[in-house]
Amino acid sequence: MMVFEPATSRQNKARVSCRPEHLEDGTYKLSVMGRDASGNSSGYENYKIEFEVFSQSMIT
């Protein structure tokens, strides 16, 4: 599920939370591009992050 929290006038920062369910183990890539209410791009490049999902406990 994705949740968007718009920017406040004080902080001027928006937040998007993504909490997918039941991802298979593996490596994933997330790429995000934003625009403001006027349609201006948030930058020249997308925000990109790579992450791994492990469903088994890693504590021994």
Helices and strands as residue ranges (DSSP letters): E 2-5, E 15-18, E 26-32, E 47-53
